[in-house]
Amino acid sequence: MTADFTKDHSLVAGAVREAGDIARRYYDGNVESWEKKPGDPVSEADLAIDSFLKERLMTARQDYGWLSEETADDPSRLNKHRVWVVDPIDGTRSFIAKKPEFTICAALVENGLPILGIVYNPILEEFYEAETGKGAFLNQEPITCSSRFDLDGATLLTSRKAFEWHGWIDDVPDATFSHVNSIAYRMVKVASRHVDASLSFAAKSDWDIAAADIILSEAGGISTTTSGEPHLYNREKVVHRNVISCGKSLHPLLMEMLTSYGNEKKS
């Protein structure tokens, strides 16, 4: 890796830790929130963290692009070699409800792929990070995905009702189902072997998953759509139709199970 790449990691890691301080201040007090559109909440903390990270990262790297959930999209990012992709609070609904299941996410994307990523839960002090080719870490300890290759007794972060509706429930005997609001948090929980897989059938945006994607990949995992397509970032359209994350050993079996998805009404 180049010296500049290492400096980028140090820059964003420090900025995200400071953003965690901002998040904790709001989390421990009263925070104003509203809906950008029905079912899509945002809080003053989202905006404060977004403003802080943009100023810190873009001041230091003025030739990079910027893509964030809480900043109006600037199409000039499409012409940038490297782009910061940020979600100031992934899991805003949990943040507002004072549930410690939200994360601060920041990735650096180069030529459509994340090359480093940070996913930070500042309440539980879980700091996930990764660089291309250097492995993935939780609080500076190396992490790897589960090597599970079957679904019998698997631990899944997804909706049991979706599995029942689509007729997949018989494919996952004795599976344990649970839910976390932040998709990035779900993905890094796969990376750290807390669960075997995360399946989100709702559309997600670049900022939701880019940082977690590189962490998962460096931990030996994989994240794709239900059709097995990889996620590409900093495109004109930043939406990914669904997100399936697991260890590489389990991925073929999940893809086989999900072949009917898209040929029927989605839940």
Steps between C-alpha positions, in 0.01 A plus 500: 500500500613855437583746775206715389264206544618446857455869568145483366421222744645693791311812395159338473546282810578805711211696353250221561613464861441872551162466331424235762545766768241715325260206476534421871421857601174493308422142604535586868284813470192612313522479124263658251387284210258516208417308182662583169218300349253256657692222675840665446607671825794735545629674811707806578778257592505360143551851364759599759712191438463534123619861512792411726620208287465689175703793628769279653539257210453735207728768646775240525430344158369774276546296183271219622128480438225489762185287523286499814142428596458846651671710232346597167665288232770672298539327160864611485577198721462283189817653360703450815759223536419458868178580684407510869172313554344583836192419706516723808254278685393168352204390709353842581179342624696309766699811587184702560356215710819487712580148382877441465467341156607789277835555333707775343629384161771637273666341200748607238399377155739475206386402150168367627634292788556583868868493592462580867210520740404587857179393677478633855244438774594778744265384775632143523852613398524260207741636240510293182755586231666356193731581211532309176753222547559568870219307666207610716506597866267561791661719768838418341446123527486298173158366401388233254164376379349170592606212277151346521385343173149382597186670635400248766513695825633815334472838671335749263446874518183523295122475516360157581171612342674560168636144507153364578335709228747390232491134605864488612439416863542125441848571357620638835419236764564621855621839375498792743357829370569847639492861385723808519394831345841599358585300186869586543490364855339180372773454242788550742335260743535243222863606457570449871328160513221618731252370240527284190313718252304819452226521238338834421239496226446876506693735273809659653726784391878526465538675835312221678735221401831615345700511825359171627556335162880538513505388865300190412716426197824531696353267765453231236136572424300615202207732439289487182146542376260206502621429146862480610599834348777688682435849631662782302525850641513864392281441198239744373235297681613409851222252585555126554177302470583264789795389710597140584805465725668184628820298504623377164432137593131571559442727202436231232230335713330833569505586131340165420229560759433851366461406134123552520539853633401757238274253319221566747351783699749640746413526869 
